[in-house]
């Protein structure tokens, strides 16, 4: 899978900070190849890192700067919103998960790495959901 085809959900970024070394290493390896993410993912990461993980804002900014250097970031648009509404209804996803999927589709990705979505699910006959932490 080439980097331009992949989209990252927030959980993949958060595992960079995990005490689970195998998940942290897996996330680092995936992100090292680059890919795509949305501003929503950056926002969720910042919120969780600061609030739940109690990271200083300076450290949050540093991690995000590194991620942004290797990943293309996509801002939400009305097209993202409208597509997410359709995806949420059709695939019975939460609206915020549907926003991730819509952003990935609009970025022409073919894989979303996420532990929060259903592994193996195919969206619109184009986008595969992949849990990168499942044992092969």
C-alpha positions in Angstrom: 0.0 0.0 0.0 1.5 3.3 -1.0 1.4 6.3 1.4 -0.8 8.3 -0.8 -3.6 5.8 -0.4 -3.7 5.8 3.4 -5.7 7.9 5.9 -5.2 7.9 9.6 -7.8 8.0 12.4 -7.0 9.7 15.7 -6.3 6.5 17.5 -3.3 5.7 15.3 -1.7 9.0 16.3 -2.5 8.5 20.0 -0.8 5.1 20.0 2.4 7.0 19.3 2.2 8.0 23.0 1.2 4.5 24.2 2.9 2.5 26.9 2.1 -0.5 24.6 5.4 -0.5 22.7 4.2 -2.8 19.9 1.3 -0.4 19.1 3.5 2.6 19.4 6.1 1.1 17.1 3.4 0.0 14.6 1.9 3.6 14.6 5.4 5.1 14.1 6.1 2.7 11.2 2.8 3.5 9.5 3.1 7.3 9.9 6.8 7.2 8.7 5.4 6.3 5.3 3.2 9.3 5.2 -0.4 9.5 4.3 -3.5 11.6 4.9 -5.5 12.9 7.8 -8.1 15.5 8.5 -8.1 18.6 10.7 -10.6 16.8 12.8 -8.0 14.1 13.6 -5.5 16.8 14.6 -8.2 18.5 16.8 -9.1 15.2 18.5 -5.5 14.4 19.1 -4.8 17.8 20.7 -7.9 17.5 22.9 -7.1 14.0 24.2 -3.4 14.6 24.6 -3.9 17.8 26.6 -7.0 16.7 28.6 -6.6 13.0 29.2 -2.9 12.5 28.9 -2.1 15.8 30.6 0.6 16.7 28.0 1.9 20.3 28.1 0.7 22.3 25.1 4.3 22.7 23.9 4.6 18.9 23.7 1.3 18.6 21.9 2.4 21.1 19.3 5.7 19.3 18.8 4.0 16.0 18.2 1.5 17.5 15.8 4.2 19.4 13.9 6.0 16.1 13.3 2.8 14.4 12.1 1.9 17.4 9.9 5.4 17.2 8.3 4.8 13.7 7.0 1.0 13.7 6.3 -1.2 15.7 4.0 -3.9 17.4 6.0 -7.4 18.0 4.7 -9.7 20.7 6.0 -13.4 20.0 6.4 -15.7 21.4 3.8 -19.4 21.4 3.0 -18.7 18.5 0.7 -17.1 16.6 3.7 -20.2 17.4 5.8 -22.7 16.4 3.2 -20.9 13.2 2.3 -20.6 12.3 6.0 -24.3 12.7 6.5 -24.9 10.1 3.7 -22.2 7.8 5.0 -23.5 7.9 8.6 -27.0 7.0 7.4 -26.0 4.3 4.9 -23.4 2.6 7.0 -24.8 3.4 10.5 -21.6 5.1 11.7 -21.5 7.9 14.2 -21.4 11.2 12.5 -17.8 11.9 13.7 -16.6 8.6 12.4 -18.5 9.3 9.1 -16.6 12.6 8.9 -13.3 10.6 9.0 -14.5 8.3 6.3 -15.8 11.1 4.1 -12.5 13.0 4.4 -10.7 9.8 3.4 -12.9 9.3 0.4 -12.5 12.9 -0.7 -8.7 12.6 -0.4 -9.0 9.6 -2.8 -7.6 7.2 -0.2 -8.3 3.4 -0.3 -7.5 2.5 3.3 -8.4 4.1 6.6 -6.3 2.9 9.5 -8.5 2.8 12.6 -9.2 0.7 15.6 -12.5 2.5 16.2 -14.2 1.4 12.9 -15.1 -2.1 11.8 -12.0 -3.9 10.5 -12.6 -5.2 6.9 -15.6 -3.1 6.2 -15.6 -1.6 2.7 -17.2 1.8 2.2 -18.6 2.8 -1.2 -16.8 -0.1 -2.8 -13.5 1.8 -2.6 -12.4 2.5 1.0 -11.2 -0.4 3.3 -11.2 -0.1 7.0 -8.1 -1.7 8.5 -7.2 -2.2 12.2 -3.4 -2.0 12.0 -3.0 -3.6 15.4 -4.7 -7.0 14.7 -2.4 -10.0 14.7 -2.0 -11.5 11.3 
